[in-house]
Amino acid sequence: MERNGTRRLAGSTGGDTMPRYFFHLRFGQRLVLDEEGFELPHRSAACTEALAVVRELTNPELSGGSRRWASWFLEVADDNGGFFRTPIGHPALEVVTPGAPRAVAGPAVPPVAPVAHDAVRKGRAAELVREMLARRQQTQQLLRHNQALRRELSNLFVASRRIRIRANRLVSLARAAGQQ
């Protein structure tokens, strides 16, 4: 039975519950929240899963390798807040501002073959990668459209200025002809 993001373990009695852990992605001040999370038995299992996700994300065959994820961090949180943070790609550079959470030093995770884990978790990581790529492509498309609109606006401004100059000349000529 679920209650406050936890589920009772099968065959357990009393207060044994399986907590829900959330795997958030962070790039600088941007945060991609994991709103669903995964039920895992304990924090150690959540950290192990986080490292497996990092290995999967940095696998060149699946998502382009660790350079694509440079300066991204995977943050693991439970109901009490974040407790584990690890860089996804290398180099792991981060702008640190006062009050910003600091990276927890952890073991380096070299890109290796993905660890076998259930298809749901693997599919979720792949889904996040696809969503990020789709947003990046949408952003590029919007930037191209923005440039086209700016060019069009600039052309309209130049044409409008030419029309205004011609209109002022015609008014000047009409006034000069009326005074003669």
Backbone torsions as a table, in degrees:
resi	resn	phi	psi	omega
1	MET	NA	133.9	-179.4
2	GLU	-86.9	145.2	177.1
3	ARG	-159.0	119.4	177.5
4	ASN	53.9	45.9	175.6
5	GLY	77.2	11.1	178.2
6	THR	-126.7	160.0	179.2
7	ARG	-134.5	141.0	178.5
8	ARG	-67.2	140.0	176.3
9	LEU	-71.1	142.4	179.5
10	ALA	-60.4	135.0	177.8
11	GLY	75.9	10.6	-178.1
12	SER	-97.4	161.7	177.3
13	THR	-123.9	153.9	174.9
14	GLY	71.4	-132.4	-169.7
15	GLY	-92.5	11.3	179.0
16	ASP	-68.2	118.5	179.6
17	THR	-132.0	155.9	176.0
18	MET	-102.0	114.9	-177.7
19	PRO	-74.2	159.0	177.8
20	ARG	-101.7	132.1	179.7
21	TYR	-115.7	142.5	-176.2
22	PHE	-115.4	136.6	-176.9
23	PHE	-114.2	95.5	-176.7
24	HIS	-92.5	146.9	174.6
25	LEU	-104.9	135.5	179.9
26	ARG	-130.4	135.4	172.9
27	PHE	-133.2	103.4	-176.1
28	GLY	62.9	-123.3	179.8
29	GLN	-90.4	-8.8	179.4
30	ARG	-80.3	138.1	-178.9
31	LEU	-132.2	125.4	174.5
32	VAL	-103.2	107.9	-174.6
33	LEU	-80.9	139.4	170.1
34	ASP	-90.4	104.9	-174.7
35	GLU	-86.5	-15.3	-178.5
36	GLU	-95.2	-49.0	-179.2
37	GLY	74.7	178.7	178.6
38	PHE	-132.4	144.0	174.7
39	GLU	-87.4	121.7	179.3
40	LEU	-133.4	156.6	-173.9
41	PRO	-68.1	-31.8	-176.7
42	HIS	-162.9	172.8	-177.6
43	ARG	-60.6	-37.5	179.6
44	SER	-60.3	-41.5	177.6
45	ALA	-65.2	-36.5	178.0
46	ALA	-65.7	-40.8	177.6
47	CYS	-65.3	-42.0	177.6
48	THR	-61.4	-42.6	178.3
49	GLU	-64.8	-39.4	179.1
50	ALA	-61.2	-44.2	179.5
51	LEU	-65.8	-35.6	176.3
52	ALA	-65.7	-39.6	178.1
53	VAL	-64.3	-41.3	178.8
54	VAL	-61.9	-44.5	178.2
55	ARG	-60.2	-40.4	-179.8
56	GLU	-66.9	-43.8	-178.7
57	LEU	-66.6	-30.8	-177.7
58	THR	-93.7	2.5	177.0
59	ASN	-70.4	119.0	-176.4
60	PRO	-59.9	-27.6	-179.3
61	GLU	-72.3	-26.9	-176.2
62	LEU	-98.0	-42.2	-171.5
63	SER	-139.9	17.9	173.5
64	GLY	93.6	-1.0	174.6
65	GLY	93.0	-179.7	-171.8
66	SER	-73.1	-24.3	179.3
67	ARG	-65.4	-33.6	177.8
68	ARG	-61.4	-30.2	-176.4
69	TRP	-102.4	15.3	179.9
70	ALA	-55.5	133.7	178.7
71	SER	70.9	9.2	172.1
72	TRP	-91.7	148.2	177.9
73	PHE	-128.4	146.0	173.0
74	LEU	-104.5	123.4	-178.6
75	GLU	-114.1	132.1	179.3
76	VAL	-108.2	132.7	-178.5
77	ALA	-136.5	155.9	171.5
78	ASP	-125.7	-162.7	-179.4
79	ASP	-62.6	-22.4	-179.7
80	ASN	-90.7	-1.7	-179.5
81	GLY	111.1	-174.2	-177.0
82	GLY	-71.0	143.5	178.2
83	PHE	-138.0	-10.2	-179.8
84	PHE	-144.1	137.8	-178.3
85	ARG	-145.6	129.5	-178.1
86	THR	-141.3	144.6	176.7
87	PRO	-69.6	146.9	178.2
88	ILE	-91.6	-53.3	-176.3
89	GLY	-109.0	172.7	179.9
90	HIS	-124.9	136.5	2.7
91	PRO	-77.3	148.7	-179.9
92	ALA	-97.2	85.1	179.8
93	LEU	-101.2	144.2	-177.6
94	GLU	-147.7	136.6	174.1
95	VAL	-84.0	122.1	-177.7
96	VAL	-103.8	123.0	178.0
97	THR	-114.3	159.2	178.0
98	PRO	-57.8	132.8	178.8
99	GLY	86.9	-8.2	179.7
100	ALA	-77.8	144.9	178.0
101	PRO	-67.2	142.7	-178.9
102	ARG	-99.1	150.2	179.8
103	ALA	-69.8	139.6	176.4
104	VAL	-87.3	126.1	179.4
105	ALA	-66.1	129.5	179.5
106	GLY	-139.5	177.5	179.7
107	PRO	-66.8	143.9	176.3
108	ALA	-66.2	139.7	-177.8
109	VAL	-113.8	97.7	179.1
110	PRO	-72.4	149.8	177.8
111	PRO	-68.4	120.9	178.7
112	VAL	-133.2	177.4	178.5
113	ALA	-60.2	143.3	-177.8
114	PRO	-61.3	144.3	177.2
115	VAL	-80.3	139.7	-179.3
116	ALA	-69.2	119.2	171.3
117	HIS	-144.9	170.6	-168.5
118	ASP	-62.0	155.7	-173.4
119	ALA	-63.8	-27.8	-179.3
120	VAL	-63.7	-48.2	-179.0
121	ARG	-66.7	-41.8	179.7
122	LYS	-63.2	-42.9	179.0
123	GLY	-64.7	-35.6	179.7
124	ARG	-65.6	-43.4	178.1
125	ALA	-64.3	-43.6	178.3
126	ALA	-63.3	-37.5	178.1
127	GLU	-63.5	-42.0	177.4
128	LEU	-62.2	-41.9	179.2
129	VAL	-63.7	-45.6	179.0
130	ARG	-62.0	-41.5	179.1
131	GLU	-62.7	-41.7	179.5
132	MET	-66.2	-40.8	178.1
133	LEU	-65.0	-40.8	178.4
134	ALA	-63.2	-41.2	178.0
135	ARG	-66.2	-38.2	177.9
136	ARG	-63.9	-42.8	178.1
137	GLN	-65.6	-39.9	178.0
138	GLN	-63.5	-40.2	178.4
139	THR	-62.9	-43.5	178.6
140	GLN	-62.6	-41.2	178.2
141	GLN	-63.6	-42.7	178.4
142	LEU	-64.3	-37.4	177.8
143	LEU	-66.0	-41.0	177.1
144	ARG	-63.2	-42.9	178.5
145	HIS	-63.8	-39.3	177.3
146	ASN	-60.7	-44.1	178.7
147	GLN	-62.2	-42.7	179.1
148	ALA	-62.1	-42.7	178.5
149	LEU	-64.5	-38.4	178.2
150	ARG	-64.9	-42.2	177.3
151	ARG	-61.6	-44.6	179.4
152	GLU	-62.2	-43.8	178.4
153	LEU	-63.3	-40.6	178.0
154	SER	-62.9	-43.9	178.1
155	ASN	-62.3	-41.1	178.1
156	LEU	-65.4	-37.9	178.1
157	PHE	-63.4	-45.3	179.8
158	VAL	-63.6	-44.2	179.1
159	ALA	-63.3	-41.9	179.1
160	SER	-62.4	-41.5	179.2
161	ARG	-64.8	-40.6	177.7
162	ARG	-62.7	-42.6	179.5
163	ILE	-63.5	-42.1	179.1
164	ARG	-62.4	-41.6	179.4
165	ILE	-64.7	-44.0	179.4
166	ARG	-63.9	-41.4	179.6
167	ALA	-63.4	-41.2	178.3
168	ASN	-63.5	-39.3	177.8
169	ARG	-63.8	-44.2	179.8
170	LEU	-63.1	-40.6	178.2
171	VAL	-64.7	-41.7	178.3
172	SER	-62.3	-44.6	179.3
173	LEU	-64.8	-38.8	179.2
174	ALA	-66.6	-39.9	177.6
175	ARG	-65.6	-42.0	-179.6
176	ALA	-65.7	-38.9	179.2
177	ALA	-69.4	-32.5	179.2
178	GLY	-73.2	-25.8	-179.7
179	GLN	-82.7	-15.8	-177.6
180	GLN	-88.3	NA	NA
